[in-house]
């Protein structure tokens, strides 16, 4: 179930980029619902339901993100020698409320999307997510090994120069 939640988080993050993807040319990457449909075999009705959930929630989350950016800018503008602590605290409190609401809406969106899946689709998604997680771990290990090799080469070069 943790993997479903992990996927839900990824779904939220990617769904927030759907407007950008929609603006891309027709040759751009497929949208996330299409990818999910191929991955777990969503019906047309499920795809429609998921798109409706994302569209509705995305609008609300988008508005809140704009509010959060505005509050962050206001706080940033208070970084000066004659700062107003009360204003900073007021903006910070509002920012906390807004980000809390974003988290709540994101979680609700994940739960609503999860509700659309059948148990078989959840099982398939869990399986795919485990595979993706293993691939990511393998890539990270390879990157770490490459980084260690590069560091070792740099150290060897430094040692040669010191001699």
Secondary structure, DSSP 8 states (H G I E B T S, - for coil): -HHHHHHHHHHHHHHTTHHHHHHS-TTS---HHHHHHHHHT--HHHHHHHHHHHHHHHHHHHHHHHHHHHHHHHHHHT-STT--HHHHHHHHHHHHHHHHHHHHHHHHHHHHHHHHS-HHHHHHHHHHHHHHHHHHHHHHHHHHHHHHHHHHHHHHHHHHHH-
